[in-house]
Amino acid sequence: MNERELRKFEEIVVKGAHLAFQRLVKERKKSDGELVFARDGRVFKVKASELD
């Protein structure tokens, strides 16, 4: 793969991950669920309804 193809592939993967996250949040909002995140070694829960 050359650099141009690699950038295009990376762009497609990032768009797919973003779409998957949007769909996950949408489904969790329907069921009034929570999402679990980790940052700097700390784990925390966020209600899906609090995300925009």
C-alpha positions in Angstrom: 0.0 0.0 0.0 1.3 3.4 -0.8 0.9 6.4 1.4 -2.2 7.7 -0.4 -4.0 4.3 -0.2 -3.0 4.1 3.5 -4.5 7.5 4.3 -7.7 6.6 2.4 -8.0 3.3 4.3 -7.3 5.1 7.6 -10.0 7.7 6.8 -12.5 4.9 6.1 -11.7 3.1 9.4 -12.1 6.3 11.4 -15.5 7.1 9.8 -16.6 3.5 10.5 -15.6 3.7 14.2 -17.4 7.1 14.5 -20.6 5.7 12.9 -20.5 2.6 15.2 -20.1 4.8 18.3 -23.1 7.0 17.1 -25.2 3.9 16.7 -24.2 2.6 20.1 -25.1 5.8 21.8 -28.5 5.9 20.0 -29.3 2.4 21.1 -28.3 3.1 24.7 -30.4 6.2 24.8 -33.5 4.1 23.7 -32.9 1.8 26.7 -31.9 4.6 29.1 -28.5 2.8 29.4 -25.0 3.8 30.4 -21.7 3.7 28.6 -18.4 2.9 30.4 -15.3 4.8 29.6 -11.7 4.7 30.9 -9.3 7.7 31.1 -5.9 7.8 32.8 -6.6 4.5 34.5 -9.9 5.6 35.9 -13.2 3.9 34.9 -16.4 5.9 34.9 -20.0 5.5 33.7 -22.0 8.0 31.7 -25.7 8.0 31.0 -26.2 7.9 27.3 -28.8 10.6 27.6 -26.1 13.0 28.8 -24.1 12.6 25.6 -24.8 14.8 22.5 
